């Protein structure tokens, strides 16, 4: 008889267990997200379906299904499943469990050793698993929220395959919540709770990709709600903050980003911070905000302050690297900088005028003087004829025309007299005068 019980759970589910535990997926298809590793034909799914598992490291944020996936793998592969916590165990416990696993292997039974938070084991503790992994006594499944390249010893990494699991999306979490509300056997279906979609959206947004947090929040909110209804006040209490009206795919999403953009354009830093905070509190995708700040830097500031785009790009990188909530401060910093920067839409208007001409005029051939003569025949055909290499001329200014003949003399960019753009305007005037003088000299 096995020391470890891997039999299927009893049909009657203990409703006293937390909702998050009761709603653990029973099949791979119930596991939300992770299609990039568990979709049809993907390597990990094929390993599971063929019962050909090798040691793996599951890397991802909390609540994305690392433990659930390990339990599914054990059940579907008919292996003994030994959960092991890196927080509670040391070398002594490791050796005891490994001895049991070795004995089971001699009995013809395979063992999956699941190590939660494997990054908390030090090098000596991780080394203790190596001989058992190499001999095949265990199939090691490690779970970590930290980058395995830095936290798992190279010897274990070389004997394992790393799968990166991603945070769940809002629609995926909403789907899990709806399933929990409808499931009478494992979930809350017998309570017949009616839940407005926007409340489930808020729980999903608040959970920040963590299914366990979403389940716990739903369970607490249902417990505090009147019969048959998920109350808004209960949801607010459960997430410990005001439920903001926000639909990331609807009008309010566009209203708030419009308010942020127009506040920055109007150089109102306080208003910009307010609308930014509204979006952050409502759970908006931080990288979406960063992209919009980059757009503002180019559209409304441009060359009046070239560093504005640098600040916006730096904020995007900080958000990507730090995540929530640390990266939010970088977005606030960028919003303040963009609000205070001198404004110019000259580059934006220039591109619009150019696009109009591109659409309205014939696509003329590239002038011969701008073409490269990469073969003798091309040179004989006139490619490169009349080209003037700027570095061979005084101040690197030539009289050569670079626009198509029908557009010669056309101006698109009209810089303002604000910020750095004022100096750019002065420099462009100098260059145009020098170019005119060079053309007069060439014609003479």
N, C-alpha and C positions, 0 to 999 in steps of 0.2 A: 504494500500500500504506500502511496506517495506521501512524502512529508508535507507536500504543498498542494493545497486544494485548487485545482484549475477547472473544476466542473462549472458548467454554466450557472449563472445566478438563478435563484429560485424564481418561479413564475410570479409569486406575490412579492411585490416590491415594498420594502419598508419605507413608508412615507415619512418616518421620523428622520431619515437621512437628509442631508442638504439637497436642495433641488439640483445644484450643479453636479453632485455625485450621481443622483438618480438618472439624470439626463445624459450621462456619458454615452457616446455612440455605441450601438450594438453591432454595426456593420461599417465597412469602409465608406459606403455611400452616405451614411449619416454623419460622417465627419465633415464639418463645414470647412470650406476653403481648401487650400493646399493642393489645388488641381495641378500645380506645376510639378509636384512630386508624386501625387496619387491619382492623377487622371489616367484614363485608359492608355495603355502602352508605355506609361512612364516607368523608369527603372525600379523604383521602390515598390510600386504596385505589382509589377511583374514578379519581383522577389517574393512578395507576400503570397500571391496567388499560386506560384509554383512551389511554395514551401521550401524556398532556397535562401533563407535569411542568413546574412552574415552580420558581423558586428557593425553597428551604426551609431553615429552621434546626431541627435536631433537638436538643432540650434534654433532658437526663436524666442520671442517675448513671452511673458506669462500668459496663460489662459488660451493658448492657440491649439491645444490638443496633444502635447507631447506625451503626457502620461496615458491619455486615452488611446493614442496610436500604439504605444508600447503594449498595452493590455490587449488591444485588438490583434496585434501581431502574434502575441503568445497564444491567444485563443484559436486563431485561424491556423496556426502552425502546430497546434496540439503540443506545445512545449510547457514545461513547468515554468511558472512565473514567480520570480523572487524580487519583490520591490526592496530597494536599498536606499537609504537616505544618507547623503554625504554629510549632512548636518549632525546626525546622531551617531554615526558609526566611525570606528577606527580600525587599525590593523588587526586587532584581536577579532573583531566581528567579521572582518573580511575573510580571514583565514577559516573561521568556523563555517561561513556560508560556502566558501570555495570547496571545503572538504565534503559538504553535503552535495554540491554540484558534481564533484568528481565521482562520488558514489552513485549518483543517479545515472551518470554517463555509462558506468559499468553495467547498470541494469538496463541499458538501452534507451534511456530517457534523455531527451535534450532539455537544457535549462536556459531560459532567458533571464539574465540578470539585468534588471532595470535600475539604473543609478540616477536618482533625481539630484539635480544641482551638482553634477560631477565636477564642475569647476572649483568646488569647495574642498575637494581632496587635494592634499599636497603631493609633491612629486613621489615621495616614498610610498604613499598610499596608492597612487595610480600605478606605480611599478608593480605592486603586489598582484594586480590583475593579469599582468602580461603572460605569465606561463600558462594560466588557465585558458586565456583567449587563444594562445598559440596551439595548445593541445586540443582545443575544441571542447573543453569541458563546459564552457559557457558561450552563449551568444550575448555579447555585451550591447546593451542599448543605453547610451548615456543621454541625459537631457541637460541642457544648459541654456541660460539666457546670455551668456558671455561668449565672445568670439573664441571658438575652440583653438584657433591658431596660437592664441596667447595663453589659454588656460588649461589645455589638455596636452600632456606630454607627446612629443613627436612619435615615440614608439607606439603609443595607442592610436594616434591619428593614422599612422601608416597601415594599421591593421583594421581600420574602420573606414566606413564611408560617411561623410558629413552631408546631412540634408538640412537645408535652411528652411524653416517654416516661417511664414509671414503672419503679421497681425491680421485679424479678420476684419473685413470691411463692414460698414454700417448695414448694408442690405443682408450680408451673411448673418450678422448677429440678430437682426430683426427676424430673420427666418428661424433662428434657434428659439427666440422668445415666443414666436407664434406657435412653433411646434410644442413648446413646453405648456402653453396655455391650452392647446388642443388635446394633448396626450393625457388620457384619463388613467392610464396604468402607471406611468412613471412621473408624469408631470402634474399640472394643476387643472386638467380638463374637467374633473368631477365638480370643480367649483363654478364652472360655467362663467368665467370672467370675460366681460366685454372690455376691450382695451382700444382706445383711440390710436390710430397709427402714429400720430405725432408724439404721443407719450412713449411708445416703443422706440421711436427714432431717438428721442432724448436719452433713454436708457442706453441704447446702442452707442450713441455719441459719447456719453459719459464713460462708458466702459473702455473706450480707447483701444479697441481691438481685442479685449480680454473677455472671452466667453464666460469664464468663472465669475468675474465681476458683474457681468450682465445678469446672469442667473441669480446671484445673491441679491442684486438690487431689485430684480423683479419679485423675488420671493418676499423681501422685506416690504415692498410697496403693496403687494397683494394682501399681506397680513394686516396692514394698516388701512386698507380700503374697506368700504362698505360691501355687503354681499353683491356678487355678480357685476362688479364694476371696478376698474382700475382708476383710482382717483388721482387727479393732478396733484393735489396737496400731498398725497402719500408718496408720489414719485419724487416731488421736491424734497420731502423729508428724507427719503431713502438715499438720494444722491447729494443731500446736504447743500443744495444750492437752488436758486430760482430756475425754473424751467423757462428758457428763453424761446420765444417764437422764432423758429428758424428751420427752413427747409433747404438743404444744400443743393437741391435740384430745382427749387421753385423760385418764386418772385422775391421772397425776402433775402435769399442768397444774393441776388443781383442788386437789390436795393442797398444792402449793407456795403458791398464792395464798391458800388457807385458812390455812396456817401464817403467812404474812405478815400477814394480817388479824387473826388472833388474837393475834399478838405485839404489834401496834400497840394493840389493844384492852386488852391486859394491861400496857401501858406499858413494855414491854421493848424498848428501842431497839436493844440489841446483837443480840437475836434477829431483830428486824425487818430489820436491815441484812444479817444472814446470809442469810435467806430471799430478800431482795431480790437479793442478789448471786448466789444460785443461779439465780434466774430470768433475770437479765441474762446470765450466762455461758452459759446454755442457749439464748439467742437469743430470749427472749420479746419480743413486740411491746411496745415501750416505751409506746406510747399506751394499750395495754390496761392496763398497770400504772398509768399516770397516772389512767385512769378509775377504777380500783379504789381508789386513794388518795383520790380525790375522794369516792367513796362512803363510805369510812371516816371522812372528815372530817365528813360529814353524819350518818352513822348512829351513830358512837361518840363524837363530840366535840360536834357541834352548837353550841349557843349557850353552852356552857361556855367555849369559845374561838372566837368568830366568825372569827378570823384563820386558823384551821386550813383552812377551805375556800379562803380566799384563797391560802394557801401551796400547796395541792394544785393549784389552777387555774394558778398561776404556774409550777409544775413542769411541768404539761402543756404550757403555752405554750413553756417553755424547751426541752423535749424536741422539740416540733414545729419550733422554729426552729433549734436547734443540731444535732439528729440524734445519731448514735452516733459516738464514745463520750462527747462533751462533755456531752450532755444527761443522762447517767446520774447525774452528780453532783447535779443538781437533784432527781432522784427520791430519792436518798439523803438529801438535805437535808430534803425533805418528810416522808420516813418517820421521821426523827429528831424533827422538830417534832411530828408527829401522836402519836408515842409519848410525848413529854414533856407534851403538852397535857392539861389536866384533862378527864375523860371524863363524857359524859352521853348517854344514849339517849332523853332525854325527848321530843325532837321526833320521833324514830322511833316511839316508843310512841304518841305523840299521833296520828300519821298512821294507825297501825294501828287505833286505837280509832275514829277517824273513819270509816275505810273499813268497819269492821264495822257502824257505825250506818247508813252509806249503803246497805249491802247489806240490812240487817235492817229498816229503817223505810221508810215510804212517802215517795216523792219529793214533798214538799209544795211548793206554789207559793211563789215568792219573795214575802215579805210586802210589802204595798202601800207601806209607808214606805221600802222599799229600791229601789223601781222608779223609773225616770226617766219623767216625763210629757213626752214630746217633741212631742206634738200636743195641741190643746185637747180633743179627744175623750177622750184618755187621762187628762187631768187631771180631766175630768168623771166618768170612771169610777172615780176614786179613786187613780190612780197618784200616788205621792209624798206622799199624805196622811199626816200625822204624822211626816214626816221632820224630824230635828233636825240642823242643820248644826253639826258639832262646833266649828268655829272661832268660832262665835257664843256659845259657852258658856265659863264659867270653867274654866281648865286644859284646855280642849278636851275635856271629858268630858260626855256626855249620859246620860240614863236610857233611851234608845231601845233596844229589843230588836233584835238582828240575826240571831238564830237562828229557825228555823221554830217555830211555837207548841208542837209536841210535844217539842221539844228545849230549850226555855227552861230556863236554869239548868245545863245540862249542861257539864261541864268535861272537856277532853281533855288539855291540856298541863299537866303537873306538873313544873316545873323542879326541878333538884337544888340543893344548896347549894354546888356546886363551881364555881370560876372565875367568869367573867362571869355565868353563869346564876344565881348567888346574888343579884346585883344585879337581874337581870331578875325573879326571884321576888318580891323586895321591891317592885319597881315595879308588878308585876301586882296584888299585894295592895292597894297604894295605889289603883290604878285601879278595882278591884272595890268597894272601900269608897266611893269617890267616886261610882261608878255607882249603888250602892244608895241613897246619900243623894239623888242626883238623881231616882231613881225615887220615893222617898218624897215628895220635894218636888212632883213632877208629880202624884202621886195626891192630895196634899193640895189 
